[in-house]
Amino acid sequence: MKEHLFLRLPVVILLVLLTTNIHGQDPNFHIYLCFGQSNMEGSAAIEEQDKQEVDGFVMMPAMDCPDENRFMGNWYPAVPPLSSCWHGLSPADYFGRTMVAILPDSIKVGVINVAVGGCDIRLFNKDQYQNFANSLPDKWFVDKINAYNGNPYKRFIRLAKEAQKSGVIKGILLHQGEANERDENWPKYVKGVYENMLRDLGLHANKVPLLAGEVVHADQGGMCSSMNHIINRLPYFIPTAHVISSAGCAVREDNLHFNSDGVRKLGRRYAIEMLSILGY
């Protein structure tokens, strides 16, 4: 009798572990990781229509924001700003709002947004970030980096691991490229960052696609629109990458940043692509 109990013990332990994991990680809680530079960070004005809480859409702040009563590691209703304590409207906002509007009511959507205006894509390379953290001497840039304790990628992974305790990461959203305009190596750099994220979080590319948005389009007089032909090469380097068009997305007077309407449209396009990938 004791021998039979001894043989069955490993099976019991395995079942307990599996049951614990199932109850700790809700398969109906879909998490999306968002990163990039200023447009993803949120440079558009937050208007009254953007402030309404939406059932089933939440965010985990990337830094403590005591004035907003938000603290890292916790989930809150996804009301902008999503990337920091002081920025504006991001494509992540209307990505999430559109997702929960279309998905079944049983599915909740959460986002984590770590973005740094003015940054080279290699700021998110865990082996090279220090070179690019020091690339701009301006205080505003240094302050942005320091808000993530000097290492945005490390903060991103830390929060993503925390999020994995409660839900399932379903995709990664990127909007970056202005700081790498005309850099033909950009797709290779993105590939390195994406693969590091997958590896560090124990994810598989065929289950976690990368959605990358174009910068301000030539049809809007985009100052960096020449970068879009490079961005559109991304799927040749990453088979699970999808490029989101920025054509027709309205811009601010600097022709570098989308205005509020443009951000909303771009965010919805991210969602439409992701919903298509999911089979909706």
C-alpha positions as CSV (number, residue, x, y, z in Angstrom):
1,M,0.0,0.0,0.0
2,K,2.8,2.4,0.9
3,E,4.6,1.6,-2.3
4,H,1.5,2.4,-4.4
5,L,1.1,5.8,-2.6
6,F,4.8,6.5,-3.2
7,L,4.4,5.8,-6.9
8,R,1.3,8.0,-7.1
9,L,2.9,10.9,-5.3
10,P,4.7,12.5,-8.3
11,V,1.4,12.4,-10.2
12,V,-0.5,14.1,-7.4
13,I,2.2,16.8,-7.2
14,L,2.1,17.4,-10.9
15,L,-1.7,17.8,-10.9
16,V,-1.5,20.3,-8.0
17,L,1.1,22.3,-9.9
18,L,-0.9,22.3,-13.1
19,T,-4.1,23.2,-11.2
20,T,-2.3,26.1,-9.5
21,N,-1.0,27.4,-12.8
22,I,-4.4,27.2,-14.4
23,H,-6.1,29.1,-11.6
24,G,-3.3,31.7,-11.5
25,Q,-3.2,32.5,-15.2
26,D,-6.6,33.3,-16.8
27,P,-6.6,32.3,-20.5
28,N,-9.3,34.9,-21.1
29,F,-7.1,37.7,-19.9
30,H,-5.2,38.7,-23.1
31,I,-2.1,40.9,-22.5
32,Y,-0.3,43.0,-25.1
33,L,3.1,44.5,-24.7
34,C,3.6,48.0,-26.3
35,F,6.9,49.7,-26.9
36,G,8.6,52.3,-29.1
37,Q,9.3,56.0,-29.1
38,S,7.2,59.2,-28.9
39,N,4.1,58.2,-30.9
40,M,3.7,55.0,-28.8
41,E,4.6,57.0,-25.7
42,G,1.7,59.3,-26.3
43,S,2.3,62.7,-27.9
44,A,-1.3,63.5,-28.9
45,A,-3.7,65.4,-26.7
46,I,-6.0,63.5,-24.4
47,E,-9.6,64.7,-25.2
48,E,-12.8,64.3,-23.2
49,Q,-13.9,61.3,-25.3
50,D,-10.7,59.4,-24.4
51,K,-11.2,59.6,-20.6
52,Q,-14.1,57.2,-20.3
53,E,-13.3,53.8,-18.7
54,V,-14.1,50.8,-20.8
55,D,-15.2,47.5,-19.3
56,G,-12.7,44.8,-19.8
57,F,-9.7,47.1,-20.8
58,V,-7.0,47.5,-18.2
59,M,-3.4,48.7,-18.0
60,M,-0.4,48.0,-15.8
61,P,1.6,51.3,-15.3
62,A,5.3,51.2,-16.2
63,M,6.2,53.5,-13.4
64,D,4.7,54.7,-10.1
65,C,2.3,57.6,-10.6
66,P,1.2,58.7,-7.1
67,D,-0.8,61.6,-8.4
68,E,-2.9,59.2,-10.5
69,N,-3.0,56.7,-7.7
70,R,-1.3,54.1,-10.0
71,F,1.6,51.9,-9.0
72,M,3.7,49.3,-10.9
73,G,2.7,45.7,-10.7
74,N,-1.1,46.4,-10.4
75,W,-3.9,46.6,-12.9
76,Y,-6.1,49.7,-13.4
77,P,-8.8,50.8,-15.8
78,A,-7.0,51.8,-19.0
79,V,-7.5,55.6,-19.0
80,P,-4.7,57.6,-20.7
81,P,-1.9,58.3,-20.3
82,L,-0.9,54.6,-20.5
83,S,2.9,54.9,-20.9
84,S,3.9,57.3,-18.1
85,C,2.5,59.7,-15.6
86,W,2.6,62.7,-17.9
87,H,2.2,61.8,-21.6
88,G,-0.7,61.8,-23.9
89,L,-2.9,59.6,-26.1
90,S,-1.2,56.5,-27.6
91,P,-2.2,54.0,-30.2
92,A,-2.3,51.5,-27.3
93,D,-5.4,53.3,-26.1
94,Y,-7.6,52.7,-29.1
95,F,-6.0,49.3,-29.8
96,G,-7.4,48.1,-26.5
97,R,-10.7,49.9,-26.7
98,T,-11.3,48.4,-30.1
99,M,-10.2,44.9,-29.1
100,V,-12.7,44.7,-26.2
101,A,-15.5,46.1,-28.4
102,I,-15.2,43.2,-30.8
103,L,-14.0,40.3,-28.6
104,P,-16.5,38.2,-26.5
105,D,-17.4,39.8,-23.2
106,S,-15.6,36.9,-21.4
107,I,-12.2,38.2,-22.7
108,K,-10.4,41.0,-20.9
109,V,-7.5,43.0,-22.5
110,G,-4.6,44.4,-20.7
111,V,-1.7,46.5,-22.0
112,I,1.8,47.4,-20.7
113,N,3.3,50.4,-22.5
114,V,7.0,51.2,-22.1
115,A,8.1,53.9,-24.7
116,V,10.8,56.6,-24.8
117,G,10.4,59.6,-27.1
118,G,13.5,60.2,-29.3
119,C,15.0,56.8,-28.7
120,D,16.9,54.5,-31.1
121,I,15.4,51.0,-31.4
122,R,18.6,49.7,-29.8
123,L,17.7,51.3,-26.5
124,F,15.6,48.2,-26.1
125,N,18.5,45.9,-26.9
126,K,19.5,44.5,-23.5
127,D,23.1,44.2,-24.5
128,Q,23.5,47.6,-26.2
129,Y,21.0,49.9,-24.3
130,Q,23.7,51.7,-22.4
131,N,25.2,53.2,-25.5
132,F,21.9,54.6,-26.6
133,A,20.8,55.7,-23.1
134,N,23.7,58.1,-23.3
135,S,23.2,59.0,-27.0
136,L,21.2,62.2,-26.3
137,P,22.7,64.5,-23.7
138,D,19.5,66.6,-23.3
139,K,18.0,66.5,-19.8
140,W,14.6,65.7,-21.1
141,F,15.9,62.5,-22.6
142,V,18.0,61.6,-19.6
143,D,14.9,62.1,-17.4
144,K,12.9,59.7,-19.6
145,I,15.5,57.0,-19.2
146,N,15.8,57.5,-15.5
147,A,12.1,57.2,-15.1
148,Y,12.7,53.5,-16.0
149,N,15.6,53.2,-13.6
150,G,18.0,53.7,-16.5
151,N,16.9,50.5,-18.4
152,P,13.6,50.5,-20.1
153,Y,14.0,47.0,-21.4
154,K,14.6,45.6,-18.0
155,R,11.5,47.4,-16.6
156,F,9.5,46.1,-19.6
157,I,10.4,42.5,-18.9
158,R,9.9,42.8,-15.2
159,L,6.4,44.0,-15.7
160,A,5.6,41.5,-18.4
161,K,6.6,38.7,-16.1
162,E,4.4,40.1,-13.4
163,A,1.5,40.3,-15.9
164,Q,2.1,36.6,-16.9
165,K,1.0,35.6,-13.4
166,S,-2.5,36.7,-14.2
167,G,-3.0,36.4,-17.9
168,V,-1.5,35.3,-21.3
169,I,0.6,37.5,-23.5
170,K,-1.0,37.4,-27.0
171,G,1.0,40.0,-29.0
172,I,3.7,42.8,-29.0
173,L,3.0,46.2,-30.5
174,L,5.8,48.4,-31.8
175,H,5.8,52.0,-33.0
176,Q,9.3,53.3,-33.6
177,G,11.5,54.4,-36.5
178,E,11.8,58.1,-36.6
179,A,15.1,58.0,-34.8
180,N,16.4,55.3,-37.2
181,E,15.3,56.9,-40.4
182,R,17.1,55.5,-43.4
183,D,18.8,52.9,-41.3
184,E,18.6,49.8,-43.4
185,N,19.6,47.6,-40.4
186,W,16.5,48.6,-38.5
187,P,14.7,45.3,-39.3
188,K,17.6,43.4,-37.9
189,Y,17.7,45.4,-34.8
190,V,14.0,44.9,-34.3
191,K,14.4,41.1,-34.9
192,G,17.0,41.0,-32.1
193,V,14.8,42.9,-29.6
194,Y,11.8,40.7,-30.5
195,E,13.7,37.5,-30.1
196,N,15.1,38.6,-26.8
197,M,11.6,39.4,-25.5
198,L,10.3,36.0,-26.6
199,R,13.3,34.2,-25.0
200,D,13.2,36.2,-21.7
201,L,9.4,35.7,-21.3
202,G,9.3,32.0,-22.5
203,L,7.1,32.9,-25.5
204,H,6.8,31.4,-29.0
205,A,6.7,33.6,-32.1
206,N,3.9,31.7,-33.7
207,K,1.7,32.5,-30.7
208,V,2.9,36.0,-30.1
209,P,3.0,38.1,-33.3
210,L,4.8,41.5,-33.6
211,L,2.7,44.4,-34.9
212,A,4.7,47.3,-36.1
213,G,3.1,50.6,-37.2
214,E,4.4,52.9,-40.0
215,V,5.6,56.4,-39.0
216,V,3.7,59.4,-40.3
217,H,2.8,58.7,-44.0
218,A,4.0,60.6,-47.0
219,D,0.3,61.5,-47.8
220,Q,0.4,63.5,-44.6
221,G,3.8,65.1,-45.4
222,G,5.6,62.9,-42.9
223,M,9.1,64.2,-42.1
224,C,10.4,60.6,-41.7
225,S,8.1,58.9,-44.2
226,S,11.1,57.5,-46.1
227,M,11.4,55.1,-43.1
228,N,8.2,53.3,-44.1
229,H,9.8,51.4,-46.9
230,I,12.2,50.0,-44.3
231,I,9.4,49.2,-41.8
232,N,7.5,47.4,-44.6
233,R,10.5,45.0,-45.0
234,L,10.1,43.8,-41.4
235,P,8.1,40.6,-42.3
236,Y,11.0,39.4,-44.5
237,F,13.1,39.3,-41.3
238,I,10.4,38.2,-38.9
239,P,7.8,35.9,-40.4
240,T,5.3,36.7,-37.6
241,A,5.6,40.5,-38.0
242,H,2.7,42.5,-39.4
243,V,3.0,46.1,-40.6
244,I,0.2,48.6,-39.8
245,S,-0.4,51.3,-42.4
246,S,-0.4,54.9,-41.3
247,A,-1.9,56.2,-44.6
248,G,-4.6,58.8,-43.9
249,C,-3.8,59.1,-40.2
250,A,-3.9,62.8,-39.4
251,V,-0.9,64.5,-37.9
252,R,0.2,67.4,-35.8
253,E,1.9,70.5,-37.2
254,D,5.4,69.0,-36.8
255,N,4.6,66.3,-39.4
256,L,6.3,63.8,-37.0
257,H,3.5,63.0,-34.6
258,F,-0.1,61.9,-35.1
259,N,-2.8,64.1,-33.7
260,S,-5.6,62.7,-31.5
261,D,-7.7,61.6,-34.5
262,G,-4.7,60.1,-36.2
263,V,-3.7,58.2,-33.1
264,R,-7.2,56.8,-32.7
265,K,-7.3,55.6,-36.3
266,L,-3.8,54.0,-36.0
267,G,-4.7,52.3,-32.8
268,R,-7.9,50.8,-34.3
269,R,-5.8,49.5,-37.3
270,Y,-3.5,47.7,-34.9
271,A,-6.6,46.1,-33.3
272,I,-8.2,45.2,-36.7
273,E,-4.9,43.4,-37.7
274,M,-4.7,41.6,-34.3
275,L,-8.3,40.5,-34.5
276,S,-7.7,39.1,-38.0
277,I,-4.8,37.1,-36.7
278,L,-7.0,35.8,-33.9
279,G,-9.6,34.7,-36.4
280,Y,-12.2,37.4,-35.8
